[in-house]
Amino acid sequence: MDTKLTLKLDQNTIEKAKDYAKENSTSLSELFENYLHNIVSKNKQQENITPLVKSLSGIVKLDDVNNHKDKYADYLIKKYQ
């Protein structure tokens, strides 16, 4: 059974939400209902993280990940000079 709900929200937030809903071919009511359903759902599936993944967590630093692009760019510059 659907029940009407009245909310007070910032006008800018409402406009952005309307745009988002329109872009995703849904209504604000359905968007809000889905959001509430997800946060109150008792049957939320917890991601099972294996012990191996837990042990590997934190090994790679973000600086190391982004540094490969610089190294590759340097390699290409040297190669084509």
GUBA-478200 format. One record per atom (N, C-alpha, C, O, CB): residue number from 0; residue in one letter; atom name; x negated, y, z negated. Coordinates in steps of 0.1 Angstrom, whole numbers, padded with zeros to 4 digits. Glycine has a CB too. Example, Ala and Ser with C-alpha at 12.3 -4.5 7.8 and 13.67 -1.06 7.14 Angstrom:
% residues 2
PT   i aa at    xx    yy    zz
PT   0  A  N -0132 -0057 -0078
PT   0  A CA -0123 -0045 -0078
PT   0  A  C -0132 -0033 -0078
PT   0  A  O -0142 -0033 -0085
PT   0  A CB -0113 -0045 -0090
PT   1  S  N -0128 -0022 -0071
PT   1  S CA -0137 -0011 -0071
PT   1  S  C -0129  0000 -0079
PT   1  S  O -0134  0011 -0080
PT   1  S CB -0141 -0006 -0057
***
This chain:
% residues 81
PT   i aa at    xx    yy    zz
PT   0  M  N -0008 -0012  0000
PT   0  M CA  0000  0000  0000
PT   0  M  C -0009  0012  0000
PT   0  M  O -0018  0014 -0008
PT   0  M CB  0010  0000 -0012
PT   1  D  N -0007  0021  0009
PT   1  D CA -0014  0034  0010
PT   1  D  C -0008  0044  0001
PT   1  D  O  0004  0045 -0001
PT   1  D CB -0015  0039  0024
PT   2  T  N -0017  0052 -0006
PT   2  T CA -0013  0062 -0015
PT   2  T  C -0020  0075 -0011
PT   2  T  O -0032  0075 -0008
PT   2  T CB -0016  0058 -0030
PT   3  K  N -0013  0086 -0012
PT   3  K CA -0019  0099 -0009
PT   3  K  C -0028  0103 -0020
PT   3  K  O -0025  0101 -0032
PT   3  K CB -0008  0109 -0006
PT   4  L  N -0039  0110 -0016
PT   4  L CA -0049  0115 -0026
PT   4  L  C -0053  0129 -0022
PT   4  L  O -0056  0132 -0010
PT   4  L CB -0061  0106 -0027
PT   5  T  N -0053  0138 -0031
PT   5  T CA -0057  0152 -0028
PT   5  T  C -0071  0154 -0035
PT   5  T  O -0073  0151 -0046
PT   5  T CB -0046  0162 -0034
PT   6  L  N -0080  0160 -0027
PT   6  L CA -0093  0163 -0031
PT   6  L  C -0097  0178 -0029
PT   6  L  O -0091  0184 -0020
PT   6  L CB -0103  0154 -0024
PT   7  K  N -0105  0183 -0037
PT   7  K CA -0111  0196 -0035
PT   7  K  C -0125  0194 -0031
PT   7  K  O -0133  0189 -0038
PT   7  K CB -0110  0205 -0048
PT   8  L  N -0129  0199 -0019
PT   8  L CA -0142  0198 -0014
PT   8  L  C -0147  0211 -0008
PT   8  L  O -0138  0220 -0004
PT   8  L CB -0143  0187 -0004
PT   9  D  N -0160  0213 -0007
PT   9  D CA -0165  0225 -0001
PT   9  D  C -0161  0225  0014
PT   9  D  O -0161  0214  0021
PT   9  D CB -0181  0225 -0002
PT  10  Q  N -0157  0236  0019
PT  10  Q CA -0152  0238  0033
PT  10  Q  C -0162  0233  0043
PT  10  Q  O -0159  0227  0053
PT  10  Q CB -0148  0252  0036
PT  11  N  N -0175  0236  0041
PT  11  N CA -0186  0232  0050
PT  11  N  C -0187  0217  0051
PT  11  N  O -0189  0212  0061
PT  11  N CB -0199  0239  0046
PT  12  T  N -0186  0211  0039
PT  12  T CA -0186  0196  0039
PT  12  T  C -0175  0190  0046
PT  12  T  O -0177  0180  0053
PT  12  T CB -0187  0192  0024
PT  13  I  N -0163  0196  0045
PT  13  I CA -0151  0191  0052
PT  13  I  C -0153  0191  0067
PT  13  I  O -0150  0182  0074
PT  13  I CB -0139  0199  0047
PT  14  E  N -0158  0203  0071
PT  14  E CA -0160  0205  0086
PT  14  E  C -0170  0195  0091
PT  14  E  O -0168  0189  0102
PT  14  E CB -0165  0219  0089
PT  15  K  N -0181  0193  0084
PT  15  K CA -0191  0183  0088
PT  15  K  C -0186  0169  0088
PT  15  K  O -0189  0161  0097
PT  15  K CB -0204  0184  0079
PT  16  A  N -0178  0166  0078
PT  16  A CA -0172  0152  0077
PT  16  A  C -0162  0150  0089
PT  16  A  O -0161  0139  0094
PT  16  A CB -0164  0151  0064
PT  17  K  N -0154  0160  0092
PT  17  K CA -0145  0159  0103
PT  17  K  C -0152  0157  0116
PT  17  K  O -0148  0148  0124
PT  17  K CB -0137  0172  0105
PT  18  D  N -0163  0164  0118
PT  18  D CA -0172  0162  0130
PT  18  D  C -0177  0148  0131
PT  18  D  O -0177  0141  0141
PT  18  D CB -0183  0172  0131
PT  19  Y  N -0182  0143  0119
PT  19  Y CA -0188  0130  0119
PT  19  Y  C -0177  0119  0122
PT  19  Y  O -0179  0110  0129
PT  19  Y CB -0194  0127  0105
PT  20  A  N -0165  0121  0116
PT  20  A CA -0154  0112  0118
PT  20  A  C -0150  0111  0133
PT  20  A  O -0148  0101  0139
PT  20  A CB -0142  0115  0110
PT  21  K  N -0150  0123  0139
PT  21  K CA -0146  0124  0153
PT  21  K  C -0156  0117  0162
PT  21  K  O -0153  0110  0171
PT  21  K CB -0144  0139  0157
PT  22  E  N -0169  0120  0159
PT  22  E CA -0180  0114  0167
PT  22  E  C -0180  0098  0166
PT  22  E  O -0184  0091  0175
PT  22  E CB -0193  0119  0162
PT  23  N  N -0175  0093  0154
PT  23  N CA -0174  0079  0152
PT  23  N  C -0161  0073  0154
PT  23  N  O -0158  0062  0150
PT  23  N CB -0179  0076  0138
PT  24  S  N -0152  0080  0160
PT  24  S CA -0138  0075  0164
PT  24  S  C -0131  0070  0152
PT  24  S  O -0126  0059  0152
PT  24  S CB -0139  0065  0175
PT  25  T  N -0131  0077  0141
PT  25  T CA -0123  0073  0129
PT  25  T  C -0117  0085  0123
PT  25  T  O -0118  0096  0127
PT  25  T CB -0133  0066  0119
PT  26  S  N -0109  0083  0112
PT  26  S CA -0103  0094  0105
PT  26  S  C -0110  0097  0092
PT  26  S  O -0118  0088  0087
PT  26  S CB -0088  0091  0102
PT  27  L  N -0108  0108  0087
PT  27  L CA -0114  0111  0074
PT  27  L  C -0109  0102  0063
PT  27  L  O -0117  0097  0054
PT  27  L CB -0111  0126  0069
PT  28  S  N -0097  0098  0064
PT  28  S CA -0091  0089  0054
PT  28  S  C -0098  0076  0054
PT  28  S  O -0102  0070  0044
PT  28  S CB -0076  0087  0056
PT  29  E  N -0100  0070  0067
PT  29  E CA -0106  0057  0068
PT  29  E  C -0121  0058  0064
PT  29  E  O -0126  0049  0058
PT  29  E CB -0105  0053  0083
PT  30  L  N -0127  0069  0068
PT  30  L CA -0141  0071  0064
PT  30  L  C -0143  0071  0049
PT  30  L  O -0152  0064  0043
PT  30  L CB -0146  0084  0070
PT  31  F  N -0135  0079  0042
PT  31  F CA -0135  0080  0028
PT  31  F  C -0131  0066  0021
PT  31  F  O -0138  0062  0011
PT  31  F CB -0126  0091  0023
PT  32  E  N -0121  0060  0026
PT  32  E CA -0117  0047  0021
PT  32  E  C -0128  0037  0022
PT  32  E  O -0131  0029  0012
PT  32  E CB -0105  0042  0028
PT  33  N  N -0135  0036  0033
PT  33  N CA -0146  0027  0035
PT  33  N  C -0158  0030  0026
PT  33  N  O -0164  0021  0020
PT  33  N CB -0151  0027  0050
PT  34  Y  N -0160  0043  0024
PT  34  Y CA -0171  0047  0014
PT  34  Y  C -0168  0042  0000
PT  34  Y  O -0176  0036 -0006
PT  34  Y CB -0173  0062  0015
PT  35  L  N -0156  0045 -0004
PT  35  L CA -0152  0041 -0018
PT  35  L  C -0152  0026 -0019
PT  35  L  O -0156  0021 -0030
PT  35  L CB -0138  0047 -0021
PT  36  H  N -0147  0019 -0009
PT  36  H CA -0147  0004 -0010
PT  36  H  C -0161 -0001 -0011
PT  36  H  O -0163 -0010 -0019
PT  36  H CB -0140 -0001  0003
PT  37  N  N -0170  0005 -0004
PT  37  N CA -0184  0000 -0005
PT  37  N  C -0190  0002 -0019
PT  37  N  O -0198 -0006 -0024
PT  37  N CB -0193  0006  0005
PT  38  I  N -0187  0013 -0025
PT  38  I CA -0194  0016 -0038
PT  38  I  C -0187  0009 -0050
PT  38  I  O -0193  0008 -0060
PT  38  I CB -0194  0031 -0040
PT  39  V  N -0175  0005 -0048
PT  39  V CA -0168 -0001 -0059
PT  39  V  C -0167 -0016 -0058
PT  39  V  O -0162 -0023 -0067
PT  39  V CB -0154  0005 -0061
PT  40  S  N -0171 -0021 -0046
PT  40  S CA -0170 -0035 -0043
PT  40  S  C -0177 -0044 -0053
PT  40  S  O -0189 -0042 -0056
PT  40  S CB -0174 -0038 -0029
PT  41  K  N -0171 -0053 -0060
PT  41  K CA -0177 -0062 -0069
PT  41  K  C -0186 -0073 -0062
PT  41  K  O -0195 -0078 -0068
PT  41  K CB -0167 -0069 -0078
PT  42  N  N -0182 -0075 -0050
PT  42  N CA -0189 -0086 -0042
PT  42  N  C -0201 -0081 -0034
PT  42  N  O -0204 -0087 -0024
PT  42  N CB -0179 -0093 -0033
PT  43  K  N -0207 -0070 -0038
PT  43  K CA -0218 -0065 -0031
PT  43  K  C -0229 -0075 -0030
PT  43  K  O -0233 -0081 -0041
PT  43  K CB -0224 -0052 -0037
PT  44  Q  N -0234 -0077 -0019
PT  44  Q CA -0245 -0087 -0017
PT  44  Q  C -0258 -0080 -0021
PT  44  Q  O -0262 -0070 -0015
PT  44  Q CB -0245 -0093 -0003
PT  45  Q  N -0265 -0086 -0030
PT  45  Q CA -0278 -0082 -0034
PT  45  Q  C -0288 -0088 -0024
PT  45  Q  O -0288 -0099 -0021
PT  45  Q CB -0282 -0085 -0049
PT  46  E  N -0298 -0079 -0020
PT  46  E CA -0308 -0084 -0011
PT  46  E  C -0317 -0093 -0019
PT  46  E  O -0322 -0089 -0030
PT  46  E CB -0316 -0073 -0004
PT  47  N  N -0319 -0105 -0015
PT  47  N CA -0329 -0114 -0022
PT  47  N  C -0343 -0112 -0016
PT  47  N  O -0345 -0114 -0004
PT  47  N CB -0324 -0129 -0020
PT  48  I  N -0351 -0107 -0025
PT  48  I CA -0365 -0104 -0021
PT  48  I  C -0373 -0116 -0026
PT  48  I  O -0374 -0119 -0038
PT  48  I CB -0371 -0091 -0026
PT  49  T  N -0380 -0123 -0016
PT  49  T CA -0388 -0134 -0020
PT  49  T  C -0400 -0130 -0028
PT  49  T  O -0405 -0118 -0027
PT  49  T CB -0392 -0142 -0007
PT  50  P  N -0406 -0139 -0036
PT  50  P CA -0418 -0136 -0043
PT  50  P  C -0430 -0131 -0034
PT  50  P  O -0438 -0123 -0038
PT  50  P CB -0423 -0148 -0051
PT  51  L  N -0431 -0137 -0022
PT  51  L CA -0441 -0133 -0013
PT  51  L  C -0440 -0118 -0009
PT  51  L  O -0450 -0111 -0009
PT  51  L CB -0441 -0142  0000
PT  52  V  N -0428 -0114 -0006
PT  52  V CA -0425 -0100 -0002
PT  52  V  C -0428 -0091 -0014
PT  52  V  O -0434 -0080 -0012
PT  52  V CB -0411 -0098  0003
PT  53  K  N -0424 -0095 -0026
PT  53  K CA -0427 -0087 -0038
PT  53  K  C -0442 -0085 -0040
PT  53  K  O -0446 -0074 -0043
PT  53  K CB -0420 -0093 -0050
PT  54  S  N -0449 -0096 -0037
PT  54  S CA -0464 -0095 -0039
PT  54  S  C -0470 -0086 -0029
PT  54  S  O -0481 -0080 -0032
PT  54  S CB -0470 -0109 -0039
PT  55  L  N -0465 -0085 -0017
PT  55  L CA -0470 -0077 -0007
PT  55  L  C -0466 -0062 -0008
PT  55  L  O -0472 -0054 -0001
PT  55  L CB -0466 -0083  0007
PT  56  S  N -0456 -0060 -0015
PT  56  S CA -0451 -0046 -0016
PT  56  S  C -0461 -0037 -0022
PT  56  S  O -0467 -0039 -0032
PT  56  S CB -0439 -0046 -0025
PT  57  G  N -0464 -0026 -0015
PT  57  G CA -0473 -0015 -0019
PT  57  G  C -0487 -0017 -0014
PT  57  G  O -0496 -0009 -0017
PT  57  G CB -0473 -0015 -0034
PT  58  I  N -0490 -0028 -0007
PT  58  I CA -0503 -0030 -0002
PT  58  I  C -0507 -0020  0009
PT  58  I  O -0518 -0014  0009
PT  58  I CB -0505 -0044  0004
PT  59  V  N -0498 -0017  0018
PT  59  V CA -0501 -0008  0029
PT  59  V  C -0497  0006  0025
PT  59  V  O -0486  0009  0020
PT  59  V CB -0493 -0012  0042
PT  60  K  N -0506  0016  0026
PT  60  K CA -0504  0030  0023
PT  60  K  C -0499  0037  0035
PT  60  K  O -0503  0033  0046
PT  60  K CB -0516  0037  0017
PT  61  L  N -0490  0046  0034
PT  61  L CA -0485  0053  0046
PT  61  L  C -0496  0060  0054
PT  61  L  O -0495  0061  0066
PT  61  L CB -0474  0063  0041
PT  62  D  N -0506  0065  0047
PT  62  D CA -0517  0072  0054
PT  62  D  C -0523  0062  0064
PT  62  D  O -0527  0066  0075
PT  62  D CB -0527  0078  0044
PT  63  D  N -0525  0050  0060
PT  63  D CA -0531  0039  0068
PT  63  D  C -0522  0036  0080
PT  63  D  O -0527  0034  0091
PT  63  D CB -0533  0027  0060
PT  64  V  N -0509  0036  0078
PT  64  V CA -0500  0033  0089
PT  64  V  C -0500  0044  0100
PT  64  V  O -0501  0041  0112
PT  64  V CB -0486  0032  0084
PT  65  N  N -0501  0057  0096
PT  65  N CA -0501  0068  0106
PT  65  N  C -0514  0070  0112
PT  65  N  O -0515  0076  0123
PT  65  N CB -0496  0080  0099
PT  66  N  N -0525  0065  0105
PT  66  N CA -0538  0068  0110
PT  66  N  C -0541  0060  0123
PT  66  N  O -0550  0065  0131
PT  66  N CB -0548  0064  0099
PT  67  H  N -0535  0049  0126
PT  67  H CA -0537  0041  0138
PT  67  H  C -0535  0050  0150
PT  67  H  O -0541  0047  0161
PT  67  H CB -0529  0029  0138
PT  68  K  N -0525  0059  0150
PT  68  K CA -0522  0067  0161
PT  68  K  C -0534  0076  0165
PT  68  K  O -0537  0078  0176
PT  68  K CB -0509  0075  0159
PT  69  D  N -0540  0082  0155
PT  69  D CA -0551  0091  0157
PT  69  D  C -0563  0083  0162
PT  69  D  O -0570  0087  0172
PT  69  D CB -0555  0097  0144
PT  70  K  N -0565  0071  0157
PT  70  K CA -0576  0062  0162
PT  70  K  C -0574  0058  0176
PT  70  K  O -0583  0058  0184
PT  70  K CB -0578  0050  0153
PT  71  Y  N -0562  0055  0180
PT  71  Y CA -0559  0051  0193
PT  71  Y  C -0560  0063  0203
PT  71  Y  O -0565  0061  0214
PT  71  Y CB -0545  0046  0194
PT  72  A  N -0556  0075  0199
PT  72  A CA -0558  0087  0207
PT  72  A  C -0572  0090  0209
PT  72  A  O -0576  0093  0220
PT  72  A CB -0551  0099  0200
PT  73  D  N -0581  0088  0199
PT  73  D CA -0595  0090  0200
PT  73  D  C -0601  0080  0210
PT  73  D  O -0609  0084  0218
PT  73  D CB -0602  0089  0187
PT  74  Y  N -0597  0068  0209
PT  74  Y CA -0601  0057  0218
PT  74  Y  C -0598  0061  0233
PT  74  Y  O -0606  0060  0242
PT  74  Y CB -0595  0044  0215
PT  75  L  N -0586  0066  0235
PT  75  L CA -0582  0069  0249
PT  75  L  C -0589  0081  0254
PT  75  L  O -0593  0082  0266
PT  75  L CB -0567  0072  0249
PT  76  I  N -0592  0091  0246
PT  76  I CA -0600  0102  0250
PT  76  I  C -0614  0098  0254
PT  76  I  O -0619  0103  0264
PT  76  I CB -0600  0113  0239
PT  77  K  N -0620  0090  0246
PT  77  K CA -0634  0085  0250
PT  77  K  C -0633  0077  0262
PT  77  K  O -0642  0078  0271
PT  77  K CB -0639  0077  0238
PT  78  K  N -0623  0069  0264
PT  78  K CA -0622  0060  0275
PT  78  K  C -0621  0067  0288
PT  78  K  O -0627  0063  0298
PT  78  K CB -0610  0050  0274
PT  79  Y  N -0613  0078  0288
PT  79  Y CA -0610  0085  0301
PT  79  Y  C -0618  0098  0303
PT  79  Y  O -0614  0106  0311
PT  79  Y CB -0596  0088  0301
PT  80  Q  N -0629  0100  0295
PT  80  Q CA -0637  0112  0297
PT  80  Q  C -0647  0109  0308
PT  80  Q  O -0655  0118  0311
PT  80  Q CB -0644  0115  0284
***
